[in-house]
Amino acid sequence: MKMKNNYLLIEDIVEQKTNSGLWIPPDPKNRKAKVLEIAEGEEDIEVGDVVLKGIGRGTSIRIDGKWLEAIHKNNLLAVLK
């Protein structure tokens, strides 16, 4: 799948897991995500980059049982290379 119009497909990075196996979501003030797909011609961001995103800026999408997010690259706060 290729994204269009400078949109990216990202997946939240879950940073903590309890002893019983429950995943603790990331701190809402520090939302890191991994880039899974990029738009054609995208030069600033690559697949596999870790990005910092704002809260409520993307659109949640369920693909193959996983919750992913489509977000415009202008809504990213930073690219953590």
PDB file of N, CA, C and O in Angstrom:
ATOM      1  N   MET A   1       0.848  -1.162   0.000  1.00  0.00           N
ATOM      2  CA  MET A   1       0.000   0.000   0.000  1.00  0.00           C
ATOM      3  C   MET A   1       0.904   1.238   0.000  1.00  0.00           C
ATOM      4  O   MET A   1       1.904   1.277   0.716  1.00  0.00           O
ATOM      5  N   LYS A   2       0.560   2.218  -0.779  1.00  0.00           N
ATOM      6  CA  LYS A   2       1.261   3.502  -0.798  1.00  0.00           C
ATOM      7  C   LYS A   2       0.303   4.585  -0.344  1.00  0.00           C
ATOM      8  O   LYS A   2      -0.847   4.639  -0.781  1.00  0.00           O
ATOM      9  N   MET A   3       0.777   5.427   0.518  1.00  0.00           N
ATOM     10  CA  MET A   3      -0.031   6.540   0.998  1.00  0.00           C
ATOM     11  C   MET A   3       0.023   7.668  -0.031  1.00  0.00           C
ATOM     12  O   MET A   3       0.931   7.712  -0.861  1.00  0.00           O
ATOM     13  N   LYS A   4      -0.946   8.575   0.025  1.00  0.00           N
ATOM     14  CA  LYS A   4      -1.014   9.686  -0.910  1.00  0.00           C
ATOM     15  C   LYS A   4      -1.065  11.011  -0.162  1.00  0.00           C
ATOM     16  O   LYS A   4      -1.327  11.055   1.040  1.00  0.00           O
ATOM     17  N   ASN A   5      -0.809  12.091  -0.898  1.00  0.00           N
ATOM     18  CA  ASN A   5      -0.974  13.459  -0.395  1.00  0.00           C
ATOM     19  C   ASN A   5      -0.223  13.727   0.906  1.00  0.00           C
ATOM     20  O   ASN A   5      -0.763  14.357   1.815  1.00  0.00           O
ATOM     21  N   ASN A   6       1.021  13.252   0.999  1.00  0.00           N
ATOM     22  CA  ASN A   6       1.884  13.488   2.164  1.00  0.00           C
ATOM     23  C   ASN A   6       1.378  12.856   3.451  1.00  0.00           C
ATOM     24  O   ASN A   6       1.706  13.322   4.542  1.00  0.00           O
ATOM     25  N   TYR A   7       0.581  11.798   3.334  1.00  0.00           N
ATOM     26  CA  TYR A   7       0.132  11.072   4.513  1.00  0.00           C
ATOM     27  C   TYR A   7       1.077   9.920   4.798  1.00  0.00           C
ATOM     28  O   TYR A   7       1.708   9.377   3.891  1.00  0.00           O
ATOM     29  N   LEU A   8       1.168   9.553   6.070  1.00  0.00           N
ATOM     30  CA  LEU A   8       2.009   8.450   6.522  1.00  0.00           C
ATOM     31  C   LEU A   8       1.132   7.443   7.251  1.00  0.00           C
ATOM     32  O   LEU A   8       0.120   7.813   7.845  1.00  0.00           O
ATOM     33  N   LEU A   9       1.514   6.180   7.209  1.00  0.00           N
ATOM     34  CA  LEU A   9       0.857   5.156   8.003  1.00  0.00           C
ATOM     35  C   LEU A   9       1.814   4.826   9.140  1.00  0.00           C
ATOM     36  O   LEU A   9       2.950   4.411   8.908  1.00  0.00           O
ATOM     37  N   ILE A  10       1.343   5.014  10.383  1.00  0.00           N
ATOM     38  CA  ILE A  10       2.212   4.835  11.539  1.00  0.00           C
ATOM     39  C   ILE A  10       1.581   3.879  12.538  1.00  0.00           C
ATOM     40  O   ILE A  10       0.371   3.651  12.527  1.00  0.00           O
ATOM     41  N   GLU A  11       2.429   3.321  13.409  1.00  0.00           N
ATOM     42  CA  GLU A  11       1.973   2.427  14.469  1.00  0.00           C
ATOM     43  C   GLU A  11       2.567   2.923  15.776  1.00  0.00           C
ATOM     44  O   GLU A  11       3.772   3.156  15.871  1.00  0.00           O
ATOM     45  N   ASP A  12       1.706   3.085  16.794  1.00  0.00           N
ATOM     46  CA  ASP A  12       2.178   3.532  18.101  1.00  0.00           C
ATOM     47  C   ASP A  12       3.209   2.558  18.649  1.00  0.00           C
ATOM     48  O   ASP A  12       3.104   1.346  18.459  1.00  0.00           O
ATOM     49  N   ILE A  13       4.197   3.103  19.325  1.00  0.00           N
ATOM     50  CA  ILE A  13       5.205   2.294  20.007  1.00  0.00           C
ATOM     51  C   ILE A  13       4.749   2.129  21.448  1.00  0.00           C
ATOM     52  O   ILE A  13       4.636   3.103  22.193  1.00  0.00           O
ATOM     53  N   VAL A  14       4.489   0.882  21.832  1.00  0.00           N
ATOM     54  CA  VAL A  14       4.095   0.576  23.201  1.00  0.00           C
ATOM     55  C   VAL A  14       5.382   0.304  23.958  1.00  0.00           C
ATOM     56  O   VAL A  14       6.134  -0.609  23.618  1.00  0.00           O
ATOM     57  N   GLU A  15       5.628   1.100  24.983  1.00  0.00           N
ATOM     58  CA  GLU A  15       6.921   1.051  25.641  1.00  0.00           C
ATOM     59  C   GLU A  15       6.976   0.197  26.901  1.00  0.00           C
ATOM     60  O   GLU A  15       8.070  -0.165  27.335  1.00  0.00           O
ATOM     61  N   GLN A  16       5.844  -0.137  27.502  1.00  0.00           N
ATOM     62  CA  GLN A  16       5.881  -0.855  28.765  1.00  0.00           C
ATOM     63  C   GLN A  16       4.914  -2.030  28.758  1.00  0.00           C
ATOM     64  O   GLN A  16       3.853  -1.979  28.135  1.00  0.00           O
ATOM     65  N   LYS A  17       5.299  -3.081  29.459  1.00  0.00           N
ATOM     66  CA  LYS A  17       4.458  -4.257  29.613  1.00  0.00           C
ATOM     67  C   LYS A  17       4.517  -4.681  31.080  1.00  0.00           C
ATOM     68  O   LYS A  17       5.600  -4.749  31.661  1.00  0.00           O
ATOM     69  N   THR A  18       3.355  -4.969  31.686  1.00  0.00           N
ATOM     70  CA  THR A  18       3.329  -5.386  33.082  1.00  0.00           C
ATOM     71  C   THR A  18       3.753  -6.845  33.202  1.00  0.00           C
ATOM     72  O   THR A  18       3.861  -7.552  32.200  1.00  0.00           O
ATOM     73  N   ASN A  19       3.994  -7.296  34.445  1.00  0.00           N
ATOM     74  CA  ASN A  19       4.378  -8.689  34.685  1.00  0.00           C
ATOM     75  C   ASN A  19       3.296  -9.665  34.257  1.00  0.00           C
ATOM     76  O   ASN A  19       3.593 -10.803  33.893  1.00  0.00           O
ATOM     77  N   SER A  20       2.034  -9.224  34.298  1.00  0.00           N
ATOM     78  CA  SER A  20       0.928 -10.095  33.900  1.00  0.00           C
ATOM     79  C   SER A  20       0.671 -10.066  32.393  1.00  0.00           C
ATOM     80  O   SER A  20      -0.219 -10.764  31.908  1.00  0.00           O
ATOM     81  N   GLY A  21       1.447  -9.262  31.641  1.00  0.00           N
ATOM     82  CA  GLY A  21       1.327  -9.253  30.195  1.00  0.00           C
ATOM     83  C   GLY A  21       0.500  -8.133  29.608  1.00  0.00           C
ATOM     84  O   GLY A  21       0.292  -8.105  28.395  1.00  0.00           O
ATOM     85  N   LEU A  22       0.018  -7.205  30.424  1.00  0.00           N
ATOM     86  CA  LEU A  22      -0.776  -6.081  29.916  1.00  0.00           C
ATOM     87  C   LEU A  22       0.141  -4.993  29.373  1.00  0.00           C
ATOM     88  O   LEU A  22       1.156  -4.662  29.986  1.00  0.00           O
ATOM     89  N   TRP A  23      -0.220  -4.444  28.229  1.00  0.00           N
ATOM     90  CA  TRP A  23       0.556  -3.359  27.642  1.00  0.00           C
ATOM     91  C   TRP A  23       0.055  -2.029  28.191  1.00  0.00           C
ATOM     92  O   TRP A  23      -1.150  -1.779  28.231  1.00  0.00           O
ATOM     93  N   ILE A  24       0.979  -1.186  28.611  1.00  0.00           N
ATOM     94  CA  ILE A  24       0.640   0.150  29.093  1.00  0.00           C
ATOM     95  C   ILE A  24       0.846   1.110  27.939  1.00  0.00           C
ATOM     96  O   ILE A  24       1.945   1.179  27.390  1.00  0.00           O
ATOM     97  N   PRO A  25      -0.192   1.862  27.553  1.00  0.00           N
ATOM     98  CA  PRO A  25      -0.037   2.774  26.418  1.00  0.00           C
ATOM     99  C   PRO A  25       1.006   3.850  26.710  1.00  0.00           C
ATOM    100  O   PRO A  25       1.274   4.152  27.873  1.00  0.00           O
ATOM    101  N   PRO A  26       1.591   4.423  25.674  1.00  0.00           N
ATOM    102  CA  PRO A  26       2.586   5.470  25.883  1.00  0.00           C
ATOM    103  C   PRO A  26       1.982   6.692  26.560  1.00  0.00           C
ATOM    104  O   PRO A  26       0.776   6.930  26.483  1.00  0.00           O
ATOM    105  N   ASP A  27       2.816   7.443  27.207  1.00  0.00           N
ATOM    106  CA  ASP A  27       2.403   8.690  27.855  1.00  0.00           C
ATOM    107  C   ASP A  27       1.812   9.602  26.787  1.00  0.00           C
ATOM    108  O   ASP A  27       2.453   9.836  25.763  1.00  0.00           O
ATOM    109  N   PRO A  28       0.601  10.125  27.000  1.00  0.00           N
ATOM    110  CA  PRO A  28      -0.025  10.967  25.977  1.00  0.00           C
ATOM    111  C   PRO A  28       0.784  12.210  25.627  1.00  0.00           C
ATOM    112  O   PRO A  28       0.583  12.789  24.559  1.00  0.00           O
ATOM    113  N   LYS A  29       1.686  12.628  26.496  1.00  0.00           N
ATOM    114  CA  LYS A  29       2.497  13.804  26.217  1.00  0.00           C
ATOM    115  C   LYS A  29       3.755  13.460  25.432  1.00  0.00           C
ATOM    116  O   LYS A  29       4.473  14.361  24.998  1.00  0.00           O
ATOM    117  N   ASN A  30       4.031  12.189  25.243  1.00  0.00           N
ATOM    118  CA  ASN A  30       5.226  11.760  24.529  1.00  0.00           C
ATOM    119  C   ASN A  30       4.840  10.612  23.602  1.00  0.00           C
ATOM    120  O   ASN A  30       5.193   9.461  23.858  1.00  0.00           O
ATOM    121  N   ARG A  31       4.122  10.917  22.534  1.00  0.00           N
ATOM    122  CA  ARG A  31       3.560   9.900  21.645  1.00  0.00           C
ATOM    123  C   ARG A  31       4.528   9.555  20.533  1.00  0.00           C
ATOM    124  O   ARG A  31       4.643  10.290  19.552  1.00  0.00           O
ATOM    125  N   LYS A  32       5.221   8.444  20.681  1.00  0.00           N
ATOM    126  CA  LYS A  32       6.141   7.977  19.650  1.00  0.00           C
ATOM    127  C   LYS A  32       5.446   6.935  18.786  1.00  0.00           C
ATOM    128  O   LYS A  32       4.617   6.163  19.268  1.00  0.00           O
ATOM    129  N   ALA A  33       5.794   6.924  17.503  1.00  0.00           N
ATOM    130  CA  ALA A  33       5.230   5.951  16.569  1.00  0.00           C
ATOM    131  C   ALA A  33       6.276   5.594  15.524  1.00  0.00           C
ATOM    132  O   ALA A  33       7.185   6.375  15.242  1.00  0.00           O
ATOM    133  N   LYS A  34       6.135   4.405  14.957  1.00  0.00           N
ATOM    134  CA  LYS A  34       7.030   3.934  13.904  1.00  0.00           C
ATOM    135  C   LYS A  34       6.334   4.104  12.555  1.00  0.00           C
ATOM    136  O   LYS A  34       5.154   3.782  12.418  1.00  0.00           O
ATOM    137  N   VAL A  35       7.061   4.606  11.566  1.00  0.00           N
ATOM    138  CA  VAL A  35       6.510   4.824  10.229  1.00  0.00           C
ATOM    139  C   VAL A  35       6.505   3.489   9.476  1.00  0.00           C
ATOM    140  O   VAL A  35       7.543   2.843   9.337  1.00  0.00           O
ATOM    141  N   LEU A  36       5.323   3.084   8.991  1.00  0.00           N
ATOM    142  CA  LEU A  36       5.174   1.830   8.252  1.00  0.00           C
ATOM    143  C   LEU A  36       5.105   2.052   6.747  1.00  0.00           C
ATOM    144  O   LEU A  36       5.637   1.250   5.980  1.00  0.00           O
ATOM    145  N   GLU A  37       4.457   3.126   6.318  1.00  0.00           N
ATOM    146  CA  GLU A  37       4.308   3.454   4.894  1.00  0.00           C
ATOM    147  C   GLU A  37       4.405   4.959   4.720  1.00  0.00           C
ATOM    148  O   GLU A  37       4.016   5.727   5.600  1.00  0.00           O
ATOM    149  N   ILE A  38       4.930   5.370   3.572  1.00  0.00           N
ATOM    150  CA  ILE A  38       5.053   6.789   3.268  1.00  0.00           C
ATOM    151  C   ILE A  38       4.413   7.080   1.913  1.00  0.00           C
ATOM    152  O   ILE A  38       4.136   6.170   1.132  1.00  0.00           O
ATOM    153  N   ALA A  39       4.189   8.346   1.654  1.00  0.00           N
ATOM    154  CA  ALA A  39       3.637   8.765   0.366  1.00  0.00           C
ATOM    155  C   ALA A  39       4.734   8.736  -0.694  1.00  0.00           C
ATOM    156  O   ALA A  39       5.917   8.875  -0.381  1.00  0.00           O
ATOM    157  N   GLU A  40       4.333   8.554  -1.946  1.00  0.00           N
ATOM    158  CA  GLU A  40       5.287   8.588  -3.051  1.00  0.00           C
ATOM    159  C   GLU A  40       5.996   9.925  -3.095  1.00  0.00           C
ATOM    160  O   GLU A  40       5.367  10.969  -2.920  1.00  0.00           O
ATOM    161  N   GLY A  41       7.290   9.904  -3.325  1.00  0.00           N
ATOM    162  CA  GLY A  41       8.057  11.129  -3.448  1.00  0.00           C
ATOM    163  C   GLY A  41       8.472  11.741  -2.125  1.00  0.00           C
ATOM    164  O   GLY A  41       9.096  12.802  -2.105  1.00  0.00           O
ATOM    165  N   GLU A  42       8.138  11.091  -1.018  1.00  0.00           N
ATOM    166  CA  GLU A  42       8.508  11.617   0.296  1.00  0.00           C
ATOM    167  C   GLU A  42      10.022  11.530   0.477  1.00  0.00           C
ATOM    168  O   GLU A  42      10.608  10.461   0.309  1.00  0.00           O
ATOM    169  N   GLU A  43      10.647  12.640   0.815  1.00  0.00           N
ATOM    170  CA  GLU A  43      12.097  12.673   0.943  1.00  0.00           C
ATOM    171  C   GLU A  43      12.567  12.874   2.385  1.00  0.00           C
ATOM    172  O   GLU A  43      13.679  12.472   2.729  1.00  0.00           O
ATOM    173  N   ASP A  44      11.737  13.492   3.235  1.00  0.00           N
ATOM    174  CA  ASP A  44      12.156  13.837   4.592  1.00  0.00           C
ATOM    175  C   ASP A  44      12.026  12.685   5.574  1.00  0.00           C
ATOM    176  O   ASP A  44      12.757  12.621   6.562  1.00  0.00           O
ATOM    177  N   ILE A  45      11.105  11.782   5.308  1.00  0.00           N
ATOM    178  CA  ILE A  45      10.796  10.693   6.244  1.00  0.00           C
ATOM    179  C   ILE A  45      10.923   9.366   5.512  1.00  0.00           C
ATOM    180  O   ILE A  45      10.543   9.253   4.346  1.00  0.00           O
ATOM    181  N   GLU A  46      11.459   8.360   6.203  1.00  0.00           N
ATOM    182  CA  GLU A  46      11.633   7.032   5.612  1.00  0.00           C
ATOM    183  C   GLU A  46      10.860   5.996   6.417  1.00  0.00           C
ATOM    184  O   GLU A  46      10.567   6.208   7.594  1.00  0.00           O
ATOM    185  N   VAL A  47      10.532   4.876   5.782  1.00  0.00           N
ATOM    186  CA  VAL A  47       9.906   3.758   6.479  1.00  0.00           C
ATOM    187  C   VAL A  47      10.881   3.288   7.559  1.00  0.00           C
ATOM    188  O   VAL A  47      12.074   3.123   7.303  1.00  0.00           O
ATOM    189  N   GLY A  48      10.363   3.077   8.758  1.00  0.00           N
ATOM    190  CA  GLY A  48      11.189   2.644   9.876  1.00  0.00           C
ATOM    191  C   GLY A  48      11.595   3.777  10.814  1.00  0.00           C
ATOM    192  O   GLY A  48      12.042   3.518  11.931  1.00  0.00           O
ATOM    193  N   ASP A  49      11.448   5.027  10.377  1.00  0.00           N
ATOM    194  CA  ASP A  49      11.755   6.166  11.248  1.00  0.00           C
ATOM    195  C   ASP A  49      10.796   6.183  12.440  1.00  0.00           C
ATOM    196  O   ASP A  49       9.662   5.713  12.346  1.00  0.00           O
ATOM    197  N   VAL A  50      11.263   6.722  13.544  1.00  0.00           N
ATOM    198  CA  VAL A  50      10.415   6.931  14.715  1.00  0.00           C
ATOM    199  C   VAL A  50      10.055   8.410  14.739  1.00  0.00           C
ATOM    200  O   VAL A  50      10.923   9.275  14.624  1.00  0.00           O
ATOM    201  N   VAL A  51       8.758   8.690  14.891  1.00  0.00           N
ATOM    202  CA  VAL A  51       8.268  10.065  14.868  1.00  0.00           C
ATOM    203  C   VAL A  51       7.545  10.380  16.175  1.00  0.00           C
ATOM    204  O   VAL A  51       7.080   9.484  16.879  1.00  0.00           O
ATOM    205  N   LEU A  52       7.464  11.655  16.477  1.00  0.00           N
ATOM    206  CA  LEU A  52       6.724  12.144  17.629  1.00  0.00           C
ATOM    207  C   LEU A  52       5.497  12.855  17.081  1.00  0.00           C
ATOM    208  O   LEU A  52       5.617  13.769  16.265  1.00  0.00           O
ATOM    209  N   LYS A  53       4.313  12.438  17.529  1.00  0.00           N
ATOM    210  CA  LYS A  53       3.081  12.974  16.959  1.00  0.00           C
ATOM    211  C   LYS A  53       2.238  13.666  18.009  1.00  0.00           C
ATOM    212  O   LYS A  53       2.332  13.371  19.200  1.00  0.00           O
ATOM    213  N   GLY A  54       1.414  14.586  17.549  1.00  0.00           N
ATOM    214  CA  GLY A  54       0.492  15.262  18.430  1.00  0.00           C
ATOM    215  C   GLY A  54      -0.715  14.384  18.720  1.00  0.00           C
ATOM    216  O   GLY A  54      -0.987  13.431  17.990  1.00  0.00           O
ATOM    217  N   ILE A  55      -1.425  14.700  19.770  1.00  0.00           N
ATOM    218  CA  ILE A  55      -2.604  13.925  20.157  1.00  0.00           C
ATOM    219  C   ILE A  55      -3.787  14.322  19.278  1.00  0.00           C
ATOM    220  O   ILE A  55      -4.038  15.508  19.064  1.00  0.00           O
ATOM    221  N   GLY A  56      -4.509  13.330  18.773  1.00  0.00           N
ATOM    222  CA  GLY A  56      -5.727  13.579  18.016  1.00  0.00           C
ATOM    223  C   GLY A  56      -5.516  14.160  16.631  1.00  0.00           C
ATOM    224  O   GLY A  56      -6.421  14.803  16.100  1.00  0.00           O
ATOM    225  N   ARG A  57      -4.372  13.960  16.035  1.00  0.00           N
ATOM    226  CA  ARG A  57      -4.084  14.543  14.726  1.00  0.00           C
ATOM    227  C   ARG A  57      -4.297  13.580  13.568  1.00  0.00           C
ATOM    228  O   ARG A  57      -4.423  14.022  12.426  1.00  0.00           O
ATOM    229  N   GLY A  58      -4.342  12.268  13.827  1.00  0.00           N
ATOM    230  CA  GLY A  58      -4.454  11.292  12.749  1.00  0.00           C
ATOM    231  C   GLY A  58      -5.814  10.615  12.725  1.00  0.00           C
ATOM    232  O   GLY A  58      -6.710  10.946  13.502  1.00  0.00           O
ATOM    233  N   THR A  59      -5.945   9.657  11.809  1.00  0.00           N
ATOM    234  CA  THR A  59      -7.170   8.877  11.661  1.00  0.00           C
ATOM    235  C   THR A  59      -6.846   7.419  11.940  1.00  0.00           C
ATOM    236  O   THR A  59      -5.977   6.842  11.285  1.00  0.00           O
ATOM    237  N   SER A  60      -7.534   6.814  12.904  1.00  0.00           N
ATOM    238  CA  SER A  60      -7.297   5.415  13.255  1.00  0.00           C
ATOM    239  C   SER A  60      -7.859   4.499  12.174  1.00  0.00           C
ATOM    240  O   SER A  60      -8.961   4.713  11.668  1.00  0.00           O
ATOM    241  N   ILE A  61      -7.083   3.475  11.831  1.00  0.00           N
ATOM    242  CA  ILE A  61      -7.466   2.514  10.795  1.00  0.00           C
ATOM    243  C   ILE A  61      -7.125   1.120  11.314  1.00  0.00           C
ATOM    244  O   ILE A  61      -6.045   0.917  11.869  1.00  0.00           O
ATOM    245  N   ARG A  62      -8.026   0.165  11.141  1.00  0.00           N
ATOM    246  CA  ARG A  62      -7.745  -1.212  11.536  1.00  0.00           C
ATOM    247  C   ARG A  62      -7.396  -2.017  10.293  1.00  0.00           C
ATOM    248  O   ARG A  62      -8.223  -2.179   9.396  1.00  0.00           O
ATOM    249  N   ILE A  63      -6.166  -2.520  10.244  1.00  0.00           N
ATOM    250  CA  ILE A  63      -5.687  -3.317   9.113  1.00  0.00           C
ATOM    251  C   ILE A  63      -5.143  -4.625   9.658  1.00  0.00           C
ATOM    252  O   ILE A  63      -4.249  -4.625  10.505  1.00  0.00           O
ATOM    253  N   ASP A  64      -5.674  -5.733   9.179  1.00  0.00           N
ATOM    254  CA  ASP A  64      -5.254  -7.072   9.608  1.00  0.00           C
ATOM    255  C   ASP A  64      -5.265  -7.217  11.127  1.00  0.00           C
ATOM    256  O   ASP A  64      -4.359  -7.826  11.696  1.00  0.00           O
ATOM    257  N   GLY A  65      -6.276  -6.665  11.784  1.00  0.00           N
ATOM    258  CA  GLY A  65      -6.423  -6.805  13.220  1.00  0.00           C
ATOM    259  C   GLY A  65      -5.557  -5.877  14.054  1.00  0.00           C
ATOM    260  O   GLY A  65      -5.595  -5.946  15.283  1.00  0.00           O
ATOM    261  N   LYS A  66      -4.778  -5.011  13.418  1.00  0.00           N
ATOM    262  CA  LYS A  66      -3.914  -4.080  14.146  1.00  0.00           C
ATOM    263  C   LYS A  66      -4.438  -2.665  13.961  1.00  0.00           C
ATOM    264  O   LYS A  66      -4.867  -2.289  12.870  1.00  0.00           O
ATOM    265  N   TRP A  67      -4.402  -1.884  15.036  1.00  0.00           N
ATOM    266  CA  TRP A  67      -4.804  -0.479  14.951  1.00  0.00           C
ATOM    267  C   TRP A  67      -3.615   0.356  14.534  1.00  0.00           C
ATOM    268  O   TRP A  67      -2.604   0.415  15.234  1.00  0.00           O
ATOM    269  N   LEU A  68      -3.745   1.008  13.374  1.00  0.00           N
ATOM    270  CA  LEU A  68      -2.712   1.883  12.833  1.00  0.00           C
ATOM    271  C   LEU A  68      -3.304   3.281  12.704  1.00  0.00           C
ATOM    272  O   LEU A  68      -4.483   3.497  12.982  1.00  0.00           O
ATOM    273  N   GLU A  69      -2.480   4.216  12.285  1.00  0.00           N
ATOM    274  CA  GLU A  69      -2.965   5.589  12.168  1.00  0.00           C
ATOM    275  C   GLU A  69      -2.421   6.221  10.891  1.00  0.00           C
ATOM    276  O   GLU A  69      -1.233   6.109  10.588  1.00  0.00           O
ATOM    277  N   ALA A  70      -3.301   6.885  10.150  1.00  0.00           N
ATOM    278  CA  ALA A  70      -2.898   7.679   8.988  1.00  0.00           C
ATOM    279  C   ALA A  70      -2.802   9.118   9.464  1.00  0.00           C
ATOM    280  O   ALA A  70      -3.742   9.644  10.059  1.00  0.00           O
ATOM    281  N   ILE A  71      -1.663   9.758   9.201  1.00  0.00           N
ATOM    282  CA  ILE A  71      -1.440  11.113   9.686  1.00  0.00           C
ATOM    283  C   ILE A  71      -0.702  11.908   8.618  1.00  0.00           C
ATOM    284  O   ILE A  71       0.170  11.377   7.931  1.00  0.00           O
ATOM    285  N   HIS A  72      -1.051  13.171   8.482  1.00  0.00           N
ATOM    286  CA  HIS A  72      -0.358  14.039   7.526  1.00  0.00           C
ATOM    287  C   HIS A  72       0.996  14.419   8.111  1.00  0.00           C
ATOM    288  O   HIS A  72       1.108  14.658   9.313  1.00  0.00           O
ATOM    289  N   LYS A  73       2.015  14.474   7.276  1.00  0.00           N
ATOM    290  CA  LYS A  73       3.360  14.740   7.792  1.00  0.00           C
ATOM    291  C   LYS A  73       3.472  16.110   8.471  1.00  0.00           C
ATOM    292  O   LYS A  73       4.346  16.303   9.317  1.00  0.00           O
ATOM    293  N   ASN A  74       2.609  17.055   8.118  1.00  0.00           N
ATOM    294  CA  ASN A  74       2.641  18.364   8.780  1.00  0.00           C
ATOM    295  C   ASN A  74       2.148  18.310  10.222  1.00  0.00           C
ATOM    296  O   ASN A  74       2.365  19.255  10.981  1.00  0.00           O
ATOM    297  N   ASN A  75       1.490  17.221  10.610  1.00  0.00           N
ATOM    298  CA  ASN A  75       0.999  17.058  11.981  1.00  0.00           C
ATOM    299  C   ASN A  75       2.002  16.360  12.894  1.00  0.00           C
ATOM    300  O   ASN A  75       1.706  16.106  14.062  1.00  0.00           O
ATOM    301  N   LEU A  76       3.175  16.053  12.373  1.00  0.00           N
ATOM    302  CA  LEU A  76       4.224  15.458  13.192  1.00  0.00           C
ATOM    303  C   LEU A  76       4.968  16.562  13.936  1.00  0.00           C
ATOM    304  O   LEU A  76       5.162  17.661  13.417  1.00  0.00           O
ATOM    305  N   LEU A  77       5.374  16.249  15.150  1.00  0.00           N
ATOM    306  CA  LEU A  77       6.133  17.215  15.938  1.00  0.00           C
ATOM    307  C   LEU A  77       7.631  17.090  15.673  1.00  0.00           C
ATOM    308  O   LEU A  77       8.354  18.085  15.689  1.00  0.00           O
ATOM    309  N   ALA A  78       8.099  15.846  15.425  1.00  0.00           N
ATOM    310  CA  ALA A  78       9.538  15.631  15.195  1.00  0.00           C
ATOM    311  C   ALA A  78       9.760  14.263  14.569  1.00  0.00           C
ATOM    312  O   ALA A  78       8.937  13.358  14.701  1.00  0.00           O
ATOM    313  N   VAL A  79      10.881  14.134  13.891  1.00  0.00           N
ATOM    314  CA  VAL A  79      11.358  12.843  13.389  1.00  0.00           C
ATOM    315  C   VAL A  79      12.594  12.524  14.212  1.00  0.00           C
ATOM    316  O   VAL A  79      13.571  13.273  14.206  1.00  0.00           O
ATOM    317  N   LEU A  80      12.540  11.394  14.926  1.00  0.00           N
ATOM    318  CA  LEU A  80      13.637  10.986  15.816  1.00  0.00           C
ATOM    319  C   LEU A  80      14.494   9.979  15.076  1.00  0.00           C
ATOM    320  O   LEU A  80      14.183   8.787  15.066  1.00  0.00           O
ATOM    321  N   LYS A  81      15.574  10.445  14.452  1.00  0.00           N
ATOM    322  CA  LYS A  81      16.431   9.536  13.666  1.00  0.00           C
ATOM    323  C   LYS A  81      17.564   9.010  14.485  1.00  0.00           C
ATOM    324  O   LYS A  81      18.380   8.235  13.985  1.00  0.00           O
TER     325      LYS A  81
END
